Amino acid sequence: MKVNISLFAGLHDLVGEREVTMELADGSTVDQLRNELGARYPVVIPYLATLVCAVADEYVPTDYQLKDGDEVALIPPVSGGSDDLFLVTVEKLDPQRLTDAVRTDESGAVALFHGVARNNHEGRAVRALEYEAHESLAEKKLREVGDEVRKRFDITGIGVYHRTGRLEIGETSLLVAVSSAHRREAFEACHFAVDRIKETVPIWKKEIWADGGGDWVAGHPVDAPESAKA
């Protein structure tokens, strides 16, 4: 089947077109449409999870089944930023896009943590890093961290991007952005969020040594629910 897709704002800038037509398998869902869009235009992959779909001028859920000839509008976050944005992606991370996403008109400060791959660990030279994740669970846990931060701190927005795959030295592995009315809350909430991500999110890091070989970095034990423990 064929669907016609309208693109808006930064999305059409990335794709280079305001409208595209895509062929999909019969019964494809909105989520499958987004994945197909990412396959055709890899530049949009980091932003797919932020896109809302509208059909016949009504917002529809990601499991909505599309029909042949549907007119689909893909809606990026509206101006002023979205409330949150949590992505695990193999694509390079864009700090400006995340900063823009969390900022609102009520925000007097935006704190941005920018984690990068360094060339050493405990005195040993590192050539590269490799990150592996349980992607769907990792994004769910990132959102839970965001919820926890919102409960603890008076903030106006929070977002997290985490990279997976191979990273060369100097490349960005983690972005955490927090907006608030005042700088103290933004700094403290950002610090807290980074610590909680390291403690709870199923993402693993392997250090590739400059002299050959590599090791997975020891992490924090995960607290399973009582009913799931042996």
Backbone as CSV, one residue per row, in Angstrom:
resi,resn,N_x,N_y,N_z,CA_x,CA_y,CA_z,C_x,C_y,C_z
1,MET,0.845,-1.190,0.000,0.000,0.000,0.000,0.881,1.241,0.000
2,LYS,0.293,2.366,-0.402,1.015,3.624,-0.427,0.366,4.617,0.527
3,VAL,1.213,5.370,1.242,0.717,6.451,2.091,1.489,7.714,1.742
4,ASN,0.825,8.836,1.857,1.433,10.135,1.589,1.742,10.810,2.915
5,ILE,2.968,11.272,3.053,3.447,11.791,4.332,3.813,13.254,4.194
6,SER,3.273,14.080,5.085,3.632,15.498,5.158,4.620,15.694,6.299
7,LEU,5.684,16.441,6.014,6.744,16.687,6.986,6.771,18.166,7.344
8,PHE,7.089,18.461,8.604,7.024,19.835,9.077,8.316,20.247,9.782
9,ALA,8.532,21.574,9.800,9.614,22.208,10.569,10.956,21.533,10.277
10,GLY,11.710,21.213,11.348,13.037,20.650,11.168,13.042,19.320,10.451
11,LEU,11.912,18.618,10.482,11.851,17.317,9.825,11.997,17.450,8.313
12,HIS,11.299,18.417,7.715,11.455,18.566,6.259,12.814,19.148,5.894
13,ASP,13.439,19.880,6.822,14.798,20.347,6.563,15.770,19.168,6.487
14,LEU,15.591,18.191,7.382,16.464,17.025,7.399,16.276,16.167,6.148
15,VAL,15.038,15.961,5.762,14.728,15.086,4.632,14.938,15.787,3.296
16,GLY,14.719,17.103,3.285,14.844,17.858,2.044,13.579,17.893,1.214
17,GLU,12.476,17.399,1.769,11.181,17.393,1.087,10.094,17.702,2.106
18,ARG,9.024,18.357,1.629,7.879,18.602,2.507,6.859,17.469,2.449
19,GLU,6.882,16.710,1.384,5.967,15.578,1.245,6.710,14.414,0.606
20,VAL,6.464,13.213,1.105,7.038,12.008,0.513,5.950,10.932,0.454
21,THR,6.081,10.044,-0.491,5.182,8.892,-0.605,5.983,7.633,-0.313
22,MET,5.411,6.757,0.516,6.114,5.532,0.880,5.228,4.326,0.629
23,GLU,5.850,3.255,0.189,5.158,1.981,0.037,5.406,1.139,1.279
24,LEU,4.317,0.636,1.861,4.395,-0.165,3.078,3.616,-1.457,2.885
25,ALA,3.930,-2.440,3.703,3.151,-3.677,3.691,1.744,-3.392,4.206
26,ASP,0.770,-4.094,3.673,-0.607,-3.921,4.135,-0.685,-4.136,5.645
27,GLY,-1.439,-3.263,6.304,-1.603,-3.380,7.746,-0.479,-2.793,8.562
28,SER,0.459,-2.098,7.918,1.573,-1.499,8.659,1.067,-0.476,9.658
29,THR,1.776,-0.367,10.770,1.405,0.570,11.824,2.209,1.858,11.708
30,VAL,1.816,2.831,12.515,2.557,4.094,12.576,4.008,3.840,12.970
31,ASP,4.230,2.946,13.941,5.589,2.648,14.374,6.407,2.070,13.221
32,GLN,5.801,1.205,12.432,6.504,0.646,11.274,6.771,1.710,10.215
33,LEU,5.849,2.638,10.069,6.070,3.752,9.148,7.286,4.566,9.574
34,ARG,7.381,4.878,10.864,8.526,5.648,11.348,9.827,4.897,11.085
35,ASN,9.821,3.581,11.321,11.029,2.795,11.077,11.414,2.807,9.598
36,GLU,10.424,2.706,8.725,10.700,2.750,7.287,11.246,4.115,6.875
37,LEU,10.715,5.168,7.491,11.224,6.509,7.210,12.688,6.609,7.613
38,GLY,13.024,6.039,8.778,14.410,6.042,9.222,15.322,5.246,8.305
39,ALA,14.803,4.141,7.756,15.606,3.336,6.832,15.895,4.102,5.544
40,ARG,14.921,4.888,5.089,15.115,5.663,3.859,15.948,6.912,4.116
41,TYR,15.732,7.535,5.272,16.435,8.779,5.607,17.106,8.605,6.973
42,PRO,18.279,7.979,7.042,18.929,7.701,8.331,19.155,8.938,9.192
43,VAL,19.217,10.117,8.573,19.461,11.336,9.340,18.356,11.607,10.349
44,VAL,17.160,11.051,10.147,16.042,11.317,11.066,15.960,10.305,12.198
45,ILE,16.797,9.263,12.189,16.682,8.187,13.179,16.703,8.695,14.622
46,PRO,17.600,9.637,15.006,17.610,10.071,16.408,16.326,10.750,16.861
47,TYR,15.466,11.157,15.915,14.291,11.945,16.276,12.977,11.188,16.091
48,LEU,13.051,9.934,15.629,11.828,9.197,15.320,10.913,9.061,16.525
49,ALA,11.503,8.809,17.706,10.674,8.588,18.892,9.927,9.839,19.319
50,THR,10.337,10.998,18.823,9.676,12.247,19.211,8.511,12.599,18.293
51,LEU,8.364,11.868,17.187,7.366,12.233,16.180,5.993,11.681,16.541
52,VAL,4.996,12.545,16.479,3.608,12.144,16.659,2.958,12.081,15.283
53,CYS,2.086,11.104,15.090,1.449,10.909,13.793,-0.004,11.351,13.842
54,ALA,-0.440,12.033,12.789,-1.844,12.413,12.647,-2.368,11.881,11.319
55,VAL,-3.563,11.324,11.344,-4.250,10.845,10.147,-5.636,11.472,10.130
56,ALA,-5.990,12.092,9.013,-7.287,12.770,8.892,-7.484,13.781,10.022
57,ASP,-6.417,14.528,10.299,-6.452,15.610,11.291,-6.726,15.126,12.710
58,GLU,-6.393,13.870,12.999,-6.519,13.344,14.352,-5.221,12.635,14.726
59,TYR,-4.724,12.915,15.944,-3.560,12.182,16.416,-3.913,10.708,16.588
60,VAL,-2.978,9.835,16.231,-3.210,8.396,16.351,-2.038,7.763,17.099
61,PRO,-2.271,6.627,17.793,-1.200,5.961,18.540,-0.233,5.243,17.612
62,THR,0.891,4.810,18.167,1.928,4.178,17.346,1.497,2.822,16.799
63,ASP,0.494,2.172,17.423,0.036,0.879,16.913,-1.155,1.017,15.955
64,TYR,-1.477,2.243,15.588,-2.570,2.485,14.642,-2.218,1.879,13.286
65,GLN,-3.150,1.114,12.705,-2.917,0.492,11.408,-3.311,1.443,10.273
66,LEU,-2.356,1.693,9.413,-2.574,2.593,8.286,-3.268,1.864,7.138
67,LYS,-3.904,2.650,6.271,-4.605,2.104,5.111,-4.045,2.724,3.832
68,ASP,-4.233,2.033,2.738,-3.771,2.530,1.449,-4.379,3.904,1.164
69,GLY,-3.517,4.848,0.787,-3.977,6.186,0.454,-4.086,7.136,1.624
70,ASP,-3.754,6.677,2.833,-3.831,7.564,3.998,-2.938,8.785,3.805
71,GLU,-3.452,9.928,4.265,-2.670,11.163,4.314,-2.148,11.302,5.738
72,VAL,-0.854,11.168,5.893,-0.229,11.097,7.211,0.604,12.350,7.451
73,ALA,0.429,12.958,8.609,1.270,14.089,9.014,2.164,13.632,10.155
74,LEU,3.470,13.818,9.997,4.410,13.510,11.067,4.765,14.807,11.774
75,ILE,4.443,14.853,13.059,4.528,16.093,13.827,5.721,16.045,14.765
76,PRO,6.748,16.889,14.548,7.863,16.967,15.494,7.448,17.758,16.727
77,PRO,8.295,17.773,17.782,7.973,18.581,18.962,7.674,20.023,18.574
78,VAL,6.655,20.603,19.197,6.263,21.966,18.862,7.275,22.958,19.393
79,SER,7.255,24.164,18.852,8.204,25.199,19.248,8.146,25.428,20.743
80,GLY,9.342,25.628,21.331,9.426,25.811,22.774,9.931,24.576,23.467
81,GLY,9.976,23.432,22.734,10.555,22.228,23.305,9.513,21.275,23.813
82,SER,9.849,20.001,23.826,8.980,18.990,24.393,9.301,18.835,25.862
83,ASP,8.387,18.177,26.611,8.622,18.002,28.030,9.789,17.073,28.290
84,ASP,9.941,16.056,27.479,11.042,15.133,27.688,11.414,14.463,26.382
85,LEU,12.589,13.865,26.363,13.092,13.245,25.153,14.151,12.241,25.570
86,PHE,13.862,10.965,25.375,14.749,9.913,25.847,15.021,8.946,24.704
87,LEU,16.256,8.934,24.220,16.607,8.146,23.043,17.874,7.342,23.274
88,VAL,17.872,6.114,22.773,19.069,5.292,22.682,19.291,5.046,21.197
89,THR,20.435,5.447,20.678,20.620,5.458,19.228,22.069,5.197,18.845
90,VAL,22.259,4.628,17.660,23.607,4.441,17.126,24.098,5.702,16.420
91,GLU,23.212,6.649,16.198,23.581,7.873,15.485,24.336,8.837,16.400
92,LYS,25.133,9.718,15.791,25.836,10.731,16.570,24.827,11.645,17.257
93,LEU,25.185,12.102,18.444,24.265,12.869,19.275,24.387,14.363,18.991
94,ASP,23.250,15.042,19.036,23.170,16.467,18.715,22.801,17.247,19.973
95,PRO,23.776,17.867,20.649,23.474,18.573,21.896,22.539,19.760,21.719
96,GLN,22.627,20.454,20.593,21.758,21.614,20.398,20.305,21.188,20.268
97,ARG,20.059,20.095,19.563,18.680,19.625,19.407,18.096,19.216,20.755
98,LEU,18.878,18.547,21.596,18.372,18.152,22.908,18.130,19.377,23.775
99,THR,19.042,20.333,23.739,18.863,21.566,24.506,17.590,22.286,24.083
100,ASP,17.377,22.398,22.787,16.164,23.052,22.290,14.909,22.292,22.710
101,ALA,15.011,20.965,22.774,13.843,20.146,23.095,13.380,20.333,24.533
102,VAL,14.305,20.581,25.464,13.914,20.686,26.876,13.625,22.125,27.301
103,ARG,14.069,23.082,26.506,13.874,24.474,26.900,12.426,24.895,26.683
104,THR,11.882,25.658,27.628,10.557,26.256,27.496,10.669,27.749,27.782
105,ASP,9.600,28.468,27.571,9.608,29.903,27.861,9.747,30.179,29.351
106,GLU,9.440,29.173,30.188,9.584,29.336,31.635,10.996,29.003,32.111
107,SER,11.838,28.528,31.206,13.184,28.093,31.580,14.142,29.275,31.632
108,GLY,14.743,29.480,32.809,15.777,30.495,32.928,17.168,29.908,32.832
109,ALA,17.251,28.569,32.841,18.541,27.890,32.778,18.372,26.532,32.111
110,VAL,19.399,26.128,31.369,19.470,24.775,30.826,20.858,24.234,31.134
111,ALA,20.916,23.147,31.910,22.186,22.485,32.208,22.339,21.295,31.272
112,LEU,23.507,21.174,30.655,23.762,20.089,29.708,25.007,19.319,30.133
113,PHE,24.825,18.018,30.412,25.965,17.132,30.654,26.342,16.481,29.337
114,HIS,27.622,16.545,29.036,28.124,16.078,27.744,29.218,15.058,28.034
115,GLY,28.878,13.753,28.013,29.865,12.710,28.272,30.577,12.312,26.990
116,VAL,31.903,12.211,27.038,32.674,11.886,25.837,33.615,10.713,26.109
117,ALA,33.993,10.025,25.050,34.923,8.901,25.146,36.335,9.434,25.361
118,ARG,36.967,8.993,26.446,38.335,9.448,26.727,39.345,8.354,26.367
119,ASN,40.615,8.742,26.311,41.640,7.848,25.761,42.388,7.035,26.805
120,ASN,41.854,6.953,28.026,42.556,6.187,29.057,41.588,5.730,30.135
121,HIS,41.967,4.670,30.831,41.208,4.199,31.992,42.180,3.545,32.958
122,GLU,42.267,4.123,34.147,43.151,3.610,35.196,44.572,3.397,34.672
123,GLY,45.057,4.385,33.935,46.429,4.373,33.458,46.684,3.582,32.194
124,ARG,45.648,2.985,31.625,45.823,2.188,30.413,45.227,2.921,29.221
125,ALA,45.945,2.920,28.102,45.504,3.652,26.915,44.301,2.965,26.276
126,VAL,43.293,3.776,25.954,42.065,3.287,25.338,41.988,3.813,23.905
127,ARG,41.666,2.922,22.965,41.594,3.292,21.545,40.181,3.663,21.117
128,ALA,39.186,3.026,21.728,37.786,3.264,21.366,36.892,2.667,22.442
129,LEU,35.606,2.987,22.382,34.613,2.405,23.279,33.521,1.748,22.451
130,GLU,32.914,0.720,23.028,31.741,0.106,22.424,30.636,0.053,23.467
131,TYR,29.458,0.552,23.092,28.300,0.522,23.987,27.256,-0.438,23.428
132,GLU,26.690,-1.230,24.332,25.617,-2.158,23.975,24.441,-1.899,24.902
133,ALA,23.223,-2.033,24.388,22.040,-1.735,25.200,20.899,-2.673,24.853
134,HIS,20.045,-2.910,25.839,18.714,-3.461,25.578,17.868,-2.227,25.277
135,GLU,17.704,-1.925,23.993,17.238,-0.593,23.601,15.878,-0.221,24.173
136,SER,14.880,-1.081,23.999,13.538,-0.715,24.463,13.496,-0.578,25.975
137,LEU,14.166,-1.492,26.686,14.189,-1.403,28.144,14.997,-0.196,28.594
138,ALA,16.101,0.089,27.896,16.925,1.243,28.256,16.138,2.540,28.119
139,GLU,15.380,2.688,27.030,14.592,3.912,26.862,13.500,4.006,27.928
140,LYS,12.910,2.869,28.284,11.913,2.868,29.355,12.537,3.310,30.672
141,LYS,13.732,2.780,30.981,14.391,3.150,32.240,14.840,4.606,32.218
142,LEU,15.243,5.115,31.061,15.594,6.533,30.971,14.385,7.399,31.298
143,ARG,13.224,7.011,30.804,12.009,7.770,31.118,11.690,7.693,32.606
144,GLU,11.935,6.539,33.217,11.707,6.415,34.653,12.648,7.328,35.430
145,VAL,13.893,7.426,34.975,14.819,8.376,35.601,14.278,9.790,35.453
146,GLY,13.769,10.115,34.267,13.180,11.435,34.063,12.033,11.702,35.015
147,ASP,11.168,10.693,35.224,10.052,10.850,36.162,10.562,11.078,37.580
148,GLU,11.610,10.340,37.939,12.183,10.486,39.277,12.764,11.883,39.466
149,VAL,13.440,12.380,38.447,14.019,13.725,38.528,12.919,14.771,38.683
150,ARG,11.844,14.628,37.935,10.737,15.588,38.023,10.123,15.621,39.424
151,LYS,10.064,14.464,40.072,9.480,14.407,41.412,10.388,15.056,42.454
152,ARG,11.697,14.973,42.240,12.663,15.469,43.225,13.014,16.945,43.045
153,PHE,12.926,17.429,41.813,13.417,18.773,41.527,12.356,19.585,40.785
154,ASP,12.423,20.889,40.978,11.492,21.807,40.321,12.073,22.188,38.960
155,ILE,11.787,21.366,37.944,12.357,21.587,36.620,11.241,21.792,35.599
156,THR,11.617,22.308,34.444,10.643,22.520,33.367,10.809,21.531,32.223
157,GLY,11.923,20.804,32.184,12.123,19.826,31.124,13.356,18.988,31.369
158,ILE,13.347,17.764,30.831,14.521,16.895,30.921,14.553,15.990,29.705
159,GLY,15.736,15.714,29.206,15.902,14.804,28.087,17.248,14.119,28.149
160,VAL,17.310,12.915,27.591,18.545,12.130,27.590,18.725,11.469,26.227
161,TYR,19.924,11.601,25.678,20.326,10.823,24.509,21.491,9.932,24.948
162,HIS,21.460,8.648,24.597,22.605,7.769,24.867,22.998,7.061,23.583
163,ARG,24.260,7.077,23.306,24.798,6.467,22.086,25.086,4.985,22.318
164,THR,24.942,4.181,21.269,25.382,2.795,21.288,26.289,2.547,20.091
165,GLY,26.905,1.363,20.075,27.837,1.051,19.003,29.252,1.505,19.333
166,ARG,30.089,1.576,18.324,31.488,1.945,18.513,31.653,3.459,18.505
167,LEU,32.392,3.966,19.483,32.697,5.393,19.567,34.203,5.580,19.543
168,GLU,34.654,6.481,18.712,36.062,6.840,18.708,36.326,7.846,19.825
169,ILE,37.590,8.003,20.167,37.963,8.930,21.233,37.479,10.341,20.883
170,GLY,36.851,10.987,21.866,36.334,12.338,21.680,34.891,12.396,21.250
171,GLU,34.304,11.259,20.849,32.899,11.258,20.452,31.995,11.244,21.683
172,THR,30.800,11.781,21.515,29.859,11.914,22.623,29.097,10.617,22.850
173,SER,29.091,10.162,24.107,28.370,8.940,24.464,27.046,9.233,25.154
174,LEU,26.962,10.337,25.870,25.771,10.624,26.672,25.510,12.120,26.718
175,LEU,24.259,12.491,26.507,23.803,13.862,26.714,22.635,13.837,27.682
176,VAL,22.709,14.664,28.711,21.589,14.862,29.634,21.344,16.358,29.723
177,ALA,20.148,16.785,29.382,19.795,18.204,29.443,18.621,18.394,30.388
178,VAL,18.744,19.388,31.256,17.684,19.710,32.214,17.445,21.210,32.179
179,SER,16.186,21.594,32.063,15.836,23.014,32.119,15.044,23.294,33.383
180,SER,15.198,24.499,33.890,14.467,24.915,35.087,14.414,26.436,35.111
181,ALA,13.650,26.951,36.052,13.553,28.401,36.170,14.868,29.002,36.642
182,HIS,15.602,28.253,37.488,16.836,28.769,38.081,17.962,27.750,37.936
183,ARG,19.199,28.232,37.934,20.341,27.379,37.611,20.603,26.295,38.649
184,ARG,20.355,26.562,39.926,20.673,25.577,40.955,19.928,24.261,40.708
185,GLU,18.610,24.369,40.458,17.819,23.164,40.220,18.298,22.431,38.970
186,ALA,18.662,23.191,37.934,19.118,22.558,36.694,20.410,21.778,36.921
187,PHE,21.376,22.387,37.613,22.641,21.707,37.894,22.428,20.461,38.748
188,GLU,21.687,20.608,39.840,21.505,19.496,40.768,20.711,18.358,40.132
189,ALA,19.680,18.703,39.376,18.869,17.674,38.730,19.670,16.933,37.661
190,CYS,20.499,17.650,36.927,21.321,17.031,35.895,22.319,16.057,36.523
191,HIS,22.957,16.480,37.608,23.909,15.621,38.329,23.218,14.354,38.817
192,PHE,22.063,14.519,39.424,21.310,13.382,39.938,20.929,12.432,38.802
193,ALA,20.470,12.980,37.687,20.043,12.155,36.558,21.193,11.317,36.008
194,VAL,22.369,11.913,35.867,23.519,11.171,35.348,23.853,10.001,36.267
195,ASP,23.859,10.239,37.571,24.151,9.166,38.521,23.128,8.042,38.424
196,ARG,21.848,8.386,38.325,20.802,7.364,38.259,20.872,6.575,36.950
197,ILE,21.230,7.239,35.870,21.394,6.537,34.592,22.479,5.477,34.714
198,LYS,23.602,5.844,35.325,24.710,4.906,35.489,24.314,3.723,36.367
199,GLU,23.396,3.949,37.309,23.008,2.915,38.269,21.918,1.978,37.758
200,THR,21.033,2.462,36.896,19.804,1.711,36.626,19.536,1.341,35.175
201,VAL,20.186,1.978,34.231,19.813,1.787,32.821,20.671,0.685,32.184
202,PRO,20.057,-0.299,31.504,20.794,-1.430,30.934,21.579,-1.072,29.672
203,ILE,22.675,-0.356,29.901,23.617,-0.012,28.838,25.005,-0.396,29.334
204,TRP,25.766,-1.102,28.492,27.064,-1.623,28.903,28.169,-1.037,28.037
205,LYS,29.335,-0.853,28.665,30.471,-0.229,27.976,31.659,-1.181,27.927
206,LYS,32.249,-1.290,26.754,33.478,-2.061,26.575,34.592,-1.120,26.150
207,GLU,35.725,-1.206,26.834,36.881,-0.388,26.483,37.810,-1.200,25.589
208,ILE,38.134,-0.638,24.438,39.042,-1.278,23.486,40.436,-0.711,23.725
209,TRP,41.355,-1.580,24.129,42.685,-1.117,24.509,43.539,-0.779,23.287
210,ALA,44.396,0.212,23.453,45.278,0.626,22.366,46.268,-0.478,22.001
211,ASP,46.616,-1.339,22.975,47.581,-2.408,22.720,46.914,-3.742,22.381
212,GLY,45.609,-3.688,22.092,44.897,-4.892,21.694,43.960,-5.415,22.760
213,GLY,42.877,-6.044,22.324,41.918,-6.593,23.269,40.995,-5.530,23.833
214,GLY,40.208,-5.939,24.804,39.276,-5.017,25.439,38.526,-5.697,26.560
215,ASP,37.925,-4.898,27.436,37.194,-5.423,28.586,35.895,-4.660,28.774
216,TRP,34.856,-5.395,29.187,33.617,-4.754,29.602,33.827,-4.128,30.968
217,VAL,33.329,-2.915,31.133,33.484,-2.195,32.398,32.487,-2.742,33.410
218,ALA,32.966,-3.048,34.614,32.088,-3.550,35.670,31.052,-2.497,36.019
219,GLY,29.801,-2.934,36.193,28.721,-1.995,36.470,28.072,-2.240,37.808
220,HIS,26.920,-1.586,38.018,26.152,-1.721,39.249,25.203,-2.912,39.141
221,PRO,25.090,-3.735,40.202,24.080,-4.796,40.186,22.686,-4.190,40.075
222,VAL,21.820,-4.845,39.304,20.453,-4.367,39.130,19.567,-4.974,40.199
223,ASP,18.755,-4.148,40.852,17.810,-4.630,41.855,16.555,-5.136,41.158
224,ALA,16.383,-6.447,41.111,15.180,-7.023,40.513,14.031,-6.949,41.503
225,PRO,12.782,-6.909,41.034,11.641,-6.955,41.944,11.685,-8.220,42.788
226,GLU,11.172,-8.153,44.000,11.236,-9.284,44.914,10.668,-10.550,44.301
227,SER,9.554,-10.449,43.571,8.895,-11.620,43.011,9.715,-12.284,41.915
228,ALA,10.687,-11.541,41.367,11.503,-12.085,40.281,12.808,-12.678,40.787
229,LYS,13.112,-12.485,42.070,14.353,-12.992,42.624,14.210,-14.466,42.982
230,ALA,15.315,-15.201,42.897,15.287,-16.624,43.238,15.083,-16.803,44.737
